[in-house]
């Protein structure tokens, strides 16, 4: 079965909005349930493409942007 790996990876790295607009940062198990793939398959894909590292980098950059916005608001 073919899976949309770009979508699955993006949802793991960046999260996705729930019905209330809150961002969900899913586990690999949650993504398996959401997309119908096996845990072993997604674990192999995640490890080989270093998804956890990308998730950490994305999180750091997101926090930096939030801090920059706070500083801008305070400076005004």
Residue pairs with C-beta under 8 A, 6 or more apart in sequence:
1 36
1 37
3 35
3 36
3 37
4 35
5 45
7 35
8 31
8 35
8 37
8 42
8 45
9 45
9 46
9 49
9 51
9 54
11 26
11 31
11 34
12 26
12 28
12 31
12 46
12 51
12 55
13 51
13 54
13 55
13 58
14 58
15 23
15 24
15 25
15 26
16 23
16 24
16 26
17 23
17 24
18 24
24 30
25 55
26 34
28 39
28 42
28 43
28 46
29 39
31 37
31 42
32 38
32 39
32 42
45 51
46 52
